[in-house]
Amino acid sequence: MGDRAQTRTGESETPESARRSREDEFENLKSLSSLQAKGKELVQAGVVQQQVATTGSSFLFGFSKELLPLDGDDKEVLFATQLGNLAIKAKFIPKEMLYQGQLAT
């Protein structure tokens, strides 16, 4: 088949259409991913990337420091996203996230 791949529906897909499809999936994932400090506005992810390794794959989510500045006074930060039917939520305490004695934000 050369440079074409089969989709789940059996249609052939070019590398360009596969790349656009992946970009669309990441855009959708960005809109479903958020970070919110207690008492502050919710911020959507600005960047989503996937890292693939031999042991599996990971998603990296990036958020703007300008839109959601965090400091040691923030008591709790909630990360939320949705992967298919799986809803993921995690709470972080910023003052516990130190790197070389400073807040790692």
C-alpha positions as CSV (number, residue, x, y, z in Angstrom):
1,M,0.0,0.0,0.0
2,G,3.0,2.4,0.0
3,D,2.4,5.5,2.1
4,R,-1.2,4.8,2.9
5,A,-2.6,3.3,6.1
6,Q,-5.9,1.7,6.8
7,T,-8.4,3.4,9.1
8,R,-10.8,1.6,11.4
9,T,-13.5,2.1,8.7
10,G,-11.3,0.4,6.1
11,E,-10.6,3.6,4.2
12,S,-7.0,4.3,3.2
13,E,-5.4,7.3,4.9
14,T,-2.4,9.3,3.6
15,P,0.3,10.4,6.1
16,E,-1.0,14.0,5.7
17,S,-4.5,13.1,6.6
18,A,-3.3,11.0,9.5
19,R,-1.3,14.0,10.8
20,R,-4.3,16.3,10.5
21,S,-6.5,13.7,12.3
22,R,-3.9,13.5,15.1
23,E,-3.8,17.4,15.3
24,D,-7.6,17.5,15.5
25,E,-7.5,14.9,18.4
26,F,-4.9,17.0,20.3
27,E,-7.0,20.2,19.8
28,N,-10.0,18.3,21.2
29,L,-7.9,17.1,24.1
30,K,-6.7,20.7,24.8
31,S,-10.3,21.8,25.0
32,L,-11.1,19.0,27.5
33,S,-8.1,19.7,29.7
34,S,-7.9,22.3,32.4
35,L,-6.0,23.6,35.4
36,Q,-7.7,25.6,38.2
37,A,-6.3,27.0,41.4
38,K,-8.8,27.2,44.2
39,G,-10.5,30.6,44.0
40,K,-9.2,31.4,40.5
41,E,-10.5,31.1,37.0
42,L,-10.2,27.7,35.2
43,V,-7.6,27.7,32.4
44,Q,-7.6,25.4,29.4
45,A,-4.4,23.6,28.2
46,G,-2.5,25.6,25.6
47,V,-0.4,22.6,24.4
48,V,-0.9,18.9,24.3
49,Q,1.9,16.5,23.1
50,Q,2.2,12.8,23.1
51,Q,5.5,11.0,23.9
52,V,5.8,7.5,22.7
53,A,8.4,5.1,24.2
54,T,9.0,1.4,24.1
55,T,7.3,1.1,27.5
56,G,4.2,3.0,26.5
57,S,3.0,6.5,25.8
58,S,2.5,9.7,27.8
59,F,0.6,12.9,27.3
60,L,2.2,16.2,28.2
61,F,-0.1,19.2,29.0
62,G,1.1,22.8,28.9
63,F,-0.6,25.7,30.6
64,S,0.2,29.4,30.4
65,K,1.9,31.0,33.4
66,E,0.5,34.3,32.4
67,L,-3.1,33.0,32.4
68,L,-2.8,31.1,35.7
69,P,0.1,32.4,37.8
70,L,0.7,30.1,40.8
71,D,2.5,30.9,44.0
72,G,3.1,29.4,47.4
73,D,-0.1,30.9,48.7
74,D,-2.3,28.8,46.4
75,K,-3.6,26.0,48.6
76,E,-4.8,23.6,45.9
77,V,-4.7,23.2,42.1
78,L,-7.0,20.8,40.2
79,F,-6.0,19.3,36.9
80,A,-8.8,17.6,34.9
81,T,-8.9,16.0,31.4
82,Q,-10.9,13.4,29.6
83,L,-9.5,10.6,27.4
84,G,-12.4,8.9,25.7
85,N,-14.8,7.7,28.4
86,L,-12.1,8.1,31.1
87,A,-12.3,11.3,33.2
88,I,-9.0,12.1,35.0
89,K,-8.7,14.5,37.9
90,A,-5.7,15.2,40.1
91,K,-5.1,17.7,42.9
92,F,-1.8,19.3,43.6
93,I,-0.5,21.4,46.5
94,P,1.9,24.0,45.0
95,K,3.9,24.6,48.1
96,E,4.9,20.9,48.0
97,M,6.2,21.3,44.4
98,L,9.6,22.7,45.1
99,Y,12.7,22.6,42.9
100,Q,16.0,23.8,44.5
101,G,14.0,25.4,47.3
102,Q,11.7,27.4,44.9
103,L,8.2,26.8,43.7
104,A,8.4,24.8,40.5
105,T,5.8,26.5,38.4
